[in-house]
Amino acid sequence: MECQWSASGVWSTGVPPFPPWVQHPTTINLQPVNSPARSIRRTLSDDMDDDFTVVKKSKKVNQYESHNNINKNKTTVENQGPLQQVVLSPDIRSTSQNQKYSTNSTSHHQITIQSERYATTRYPFSPFIIRFPLTRINEQKIVEELIEHIKHNWSQRVEFFGYRRSTIRCGLNECDLLLFVKDSNSFCTLYDDLNWPNVLNGNAYIIITKPSFPAQLSLIIKNVDLRLDFNEFILDTKTNHKNVKNVIRMKNKFHNEIRLVKIETLSSSDRNELLDQGKIVVNSICYDIVEYLAPVNVLICSKCMGLGHFKKQCKEKDETCKICGLAYQDLKLHQCTQAAKCVHCGGNHNSNVISCPVIKQFRADLTKKLFTHTPYHQAKQTQQMTMNNNNYVYNPANFPPMPAPQQLMISSPNNIIILKLDELNENVMKINNKIEELARKTDKLEKFIEEKIESDMQVMNRLQNIENNSELNNNDIGVLLDTVQNMVQFILKMNKDSKGRPQDADLKYILERQYVQLAKCIEKQVKNKK
């Protein structure tokens, strides 16, 4: 069937048009809402080992206009036969000397095994990027030194999925080292700047950017009121949960705030604990909390801009420009006009942007398939289809259980040696446990002894201070007694008249008695202090 493009912008196929009809809303044609969250994976370039292009998320400009243009320029005809669909689109290649537009084949839009594997086997964590003022570095030694530093100083274990050197965004005498961590614990350890050494392999470095938080360390709080004070909500969340790093209000595709809040934590144990509880209390209000599911990456061929396959598996002979959509045998000789034209929908945007409705639909279908078509579900569905096709009725009586396996007692020197080795290994494990227990008790005893020695030293210092103060008090008391005695003698002398007779006879006895009482009181206090 040949398709021709007329001046009025209508495709002529040589067959009468199908009558318009609308499908019923079944589970097949329903589309999940695209998540507004950015992908956790780092964008890769076209010259990577896998030869693929990662979808870059850009701002959604003129979304409704482009969508209306697509609906005007594209006509979809569906039949009720098994998997028959004809897509008539104006972006089919038209030959003009040495340039042509790329085809929009339906095979490019099928969910392939490559697209599923690409979405599930990429690095789950964005890389840590550190920059060195050198052109050549020893990546292996740097990674080993970093692991040893964190293990020796912080008693933590860091594991890497991989690492590589890059000079794409560096200066003349600079290079970057990309570190891909293996698990969430390693991510949390490296996210803290205090855990990094000052130098690596004898060279100074700087951390260019910190990666975004992965889905393994994120949670979603549901039904958060839009009218509450969000700053107070953030403060209370971080106060009650010390490891929470960020609290973000989610937005829909129209950039309007919704009732979902994303929290990012630096502790996988805290995240798992919150997931097990299923609840979180903020400002005396209990909210439901669920796991955060990150959007998947879409596999786009860097050769033909098709969906669902790598460059090495591409069947097209010519390469397609991602900007203008023209196909050439050698893109190096292509002089692009910079007029954006998508090869999928014909819109005025690049062929690998996420705002393309075809890519968005492919991404939604891929996400739905990854969450619904599990191996168990597929096996059960295949079994059900087979039973329905063959009209087979399962009868348990036709399949009696097999007899129990007989245990053969084989005694040979090898088995005896293995048993002895197992017993020896078990005893060694017990000894190791005992040694660890004794080591813990020894550490506690040493700590107690150190605290006891420190306490005794403080008591001795206090006793010494008391003795010094006692000596000073004794000296002061002696001076005081001498002064009082002199004052008594002076008063008694002044109590006599001109003839030497006492003017007040009782005063002498009163002063002498009070002097003796004062001396005894002071002596008693000195004895009590000693």
GIVENKA-V668608 format. One record per backbone hydrogen bond with DSSP energy under -1.0 kcal/mol. NH is the residue of the N-H (numbers start at 1). CO is the residue of the C=O. E is the energy in kcal/mol with one decimal. If there is no record, write none. Layout:
# GIVENKA-V668608
((NH;CO;E) (NH;CO;E))
This chain:
# GIVENKA-V668608
((4;12;-1.7) (6;10;-1.6) (9;6;-1.4) (12;4;-2.5) (26;24;-2.1) (53;300;-2.1) (56;352;-1.0) (61;59;-1.0) (66;62;-2.3) (67;63;-2.1) (68;64;-2.4) (69;65;-2.4) (70;66;-2.0) (71;67;-2.1) (72;68;-1.8) (73;69;-2.2) (74;70;-1.6) (75;88;-1.9) (77;86;-2.2) (79;84;-1.4) (86;77;-2.3) (88;75;-2.1) (96;99;-1.9) (99;96;-1.8) (102;325;-1.4) (108;105;-1.1) (109;106;-1.0) (112;110;-1.0) (116;112;-1.6) (117;113;-2.6) (118;114;-2.5) (119;115;-1.8) (120;116;-1.4) (121;117;-1.8) (128;179;-2.4) (129;209;-1.1) (130;177;-1.9) (131;206;-2.9) (132;175;-2.7) (142;138;-2.0) (143;139;-2.3) (144;140;-2.5) (145;141;-2.5) (146;142;-2.2) (147;143;-2.3) (148;144;-2.4) (149;145;-2.4) (150;146;-2.1) (151;147;-2.1) (152;148;-2.5) (153;149;-2.6) (154;150;-1.7) (156;150;-1.2) (161;180;-3.0) (162;180;-1.4) (164;178;-1.6) (166;176;-2.6) (175;132;-1.7) (176;166;-3.3) (177;130;-2.7) (178;164;-2.9) (179;128;-2.5) (180;162;-2.7) (182;159;-2.2) (187;183;-1.6) (188;184;-2.4) (189;185;-2.0) (190;186;-2.3) (191;187;-1.6) (195;192;-1.3) (196;193;-1.3) (200;203;-2.5) (203;200;-1.5) (206;131;-1.7) (208;129;-1.9) (217;214;-1.4) (218;215;-1.3) (219;263;-2.1) (220;290;-2.6) (221;261;-3.5) (222;288;-2.6) (224;259;-2.4) (233;229;-1.8) (234;230;-2.5) (235;231;-2.3) (236;232;-2.3) (237;233;-1.9) (238;234;-2.4) (239;235;-1.8) (240;236;-2.1) (241;237;-1.7) (244;241;-1.4) (245;264;-3.2) (246;264;-1.5) (248;262;-3.4) (250;260;-2.4) (252;256;-2.2) (255;252;-2.0) (258;250;-2.2) (261;221;-2.2) (262;248;-3.4) (263;219;-2.2) (264;246;-2.6) (265;217;-2.4) (266;243;-2.4) (271;267;-1.7) (272;268;-2.4) (273;269;-2.2) (274;270;-2.3) (275;271;-2.3) (276;272;-2.4) (277;273;-2.1) (278;274;-2.5) (280;287;-1.9) (282;285;-2.6) (285;282;-1.2) (287;280;-3.1) (289;278;-1.5) (290;220;-2.5) (292;218;-1.1) (300;53;-1.1) (301;306;-2.9) (305;301;-1.2) (308;299;-2.5) (311;51;-1.4) (314;311;-1.2) (319;328;-3.3) (320;303;-3.7) (321;326;-2.9) (325;321;-1.2) (327;100;-3.8) (328;319;-3.0) (333;330;-1.2) (334;331;-1.1) (341;323;-2.9) (342;347;-2.6) (346;342;-1.0) (349;347;-1.6) (351;322;-2.8) (354;56;-1.3) (356;353;-1.1) (360;356;-2.5) (361;357;-2.2) (362;358;-2.4) (363;359;-2.7) (364;360;-2.3) (365;361;-2.6) (366;362;-2.4) (367;363;-2.5) (368;364;-2.4) (369;365;-2.3) (370;366;-2.3) (371;367;-1.6) (372;368;-1.6) (373;369;-2.2) (374;372;-1.6) (378;374;-2.8) (379;375;-2.5) (380;376;-2.4) (381;377;-2.5) (382;378;-2.7) (383;379;-2.4) (384;380;-2.2) (385;381;-2.5) (386;382;-2.4) (387;383;-2.3) (388;384;-2.2) (389;385;-2.6) (390;386;-2.1) (392;387;-2.0) (398;395;-1.5) (399;396;-1.4) (410;408;-1.1) (416;412;-2.3) (417;413;-2.4) (418;414;-2.4) (419;415;-2.6) (420;416;-2.5) (421;417;-2.6) (422;418;-2.6) (423;419;-2.6) (424;420;-2.8) (425;421;-2.8) (426;422;-2.4) (427;423;-2.3) (428;424;-2.5) (429;425;-2.1) (430;426;-2.1) (431;427;-2.6) (432;428;-2.6) (433;429;-2.2) (434;430;-2.5) (435;431;-2.9) (436;432;-2.6) (437;433;-2.3) (438;434;-2.9) (439;435;-2.6) (440;436;-2.2) (441;437;-2.3) (442;438;-2.8) (443;439;-2.4) (444;440;-2.1) (445;441;-2.6) (446;442;-2.8) (447;443;-2.3) (448;444;-2.3) (449;445;-2.7) (450;446;-2.4) (451;447;-2.2) (452;448;-2.5) (453;449;-2.7) (454;450;-2.2) (455;451;-2.2) (456;452;-2.5) (457;453;-2.2) (458;454;-1.8) (459;455;-2.0) (460;456;-2.6) (461;457;-2.1) (462;458;-1.9) (463;459;-2.3) (464;460;-2.3) (465;461;-2.0) (466;462;-2.1) (467;463;-2.4) (468;464;-2.2) (469;465;-2.3) (470;466;-2.3) (471;467;-2.2) (472;468;-1.9) (473;469;-2.3) (474;470;-2.4) (475;471;-2.1) (476;472;-2.2) (477;473;-2.6) (478;474;-2.3) (479;475;-2.0) (480;476;-2.3) (481;477;-2.7) (482;478;-2.2) (483;479;-2.1) (484;480;-2.5) (485;481;-2.6) (486;482;-2.3) (487;483;-2.1) (488;484;-2.3) (489;485;-2.4) (490;486;-2.2) (491;487;-2.3) (492;488;-2.7) (493;489;-2.1) (494;490;-2.1) (495;491;-1.1) (496;493;-1.1) (497;501;-2.6) (500;497;-1.4) (503;495;-3.9) (510;506;-2.3) (511;507;-2.4) (512;508;-2.2) (513;509;-2.3) (514;510;-2.3) (515;511;-2.2) (516;512;-2.0) (517;513;-2.2) (518;514;-2.4) (519;515;-2.1) (520;516;-2.2) (521;517;-2.3) (522;518;-2.2) (523;519;-2.1) (524;520;-2.2) (525;521;-2.0) (526;522;-2.0) (527;523;-1.8) (528;524;-2.0) (529;525;-1.9) (530;526;-1.6))
